[in-house]
Amino acid sequence: MPDPDGEFTRLWDAHYDDVLRYAARRIDHETARDVAAETFLVAWRRRGDIPPDRPFPWLLNVARNVLANEMRGRRRRTRLWDRLRGDGPPAAADAASGLAEDGRVAAALRRLSPRDREALRLVGWDGLDARDAAVAAGCSPKTFSVRLHRARRRLAAALAEVDALADAADRPASIASLQGSPLA
């Protein structure tokens, strides 16, 4: 008699760590563990929907949706707490400290839209090809290829902006500009 749970166990063993890493790159580790568990709960419930030849991109698509639900819930809770405390939205982080803390690429990535960041992460960090990344992103391979091309172009422009900001911050003030300052 075949073991119906054996196939799911093999799926878990083969992909749980990768799904956990995918989530951990996007959210804190404890929540990432919850996201990975929820992803496999959905996979268990929808075992018949998992493509047998390429389950990993399907799992990443589920994880992406679970993450989106988590982020929506966090935003709702934050807005509720802000209303209860009478606070406004949190202040934006200082760009210079962000550059110093996270580095040049992280600063450039923060300038991109979530969709652009996701396309770059699926290919660059998760190591998916365009076809698998398209499944994970929930779009067609052609749409994903265009999305990735545009994201790469925007990343290059954001890197140039970050470099320009860093160069301007590193450049010493000229004597002429100091002469007109109240400290001179």
Salt bridges, closest charged atoms under 4 A:
GLU7 OE1 - ARG10 NH2 2.98
ASP18 OD1 - ARG21 NH2 2.37
ASP28 OD1 - ARG74 NH2 2.72
GLU30 OE2 - ARG33 NH1 3.59
ASP49 OD2 - ARG46 NE 2.92
GLU70 OE2 - ARG74 NE 3.02
GLU70 OE2 - ARG77 NH2 3.53
ASP82 OD1 - ARG85 NH2 3.07
ASP87 OD2 - ARG85 NE 2.67
ASP102 OD2 - ARG110 NH1 2.66
ASP116 OD1 - ARG154 NH1 3.10
GLU118 OE1 - ARG26 NE 3.14
ASP126 OD1 - ARG25 NH2 1.77
ASP126 OD2 - ARG26 NH2 3.32
ASP129 OD2 - ARG54 NH2 3.70
ASP132 OD1 - ARG54 NH2 2.43
GLU161 OE1 - ARG111 NH1 2.82
ASP163 OD1 - ARG104 NE 2.60
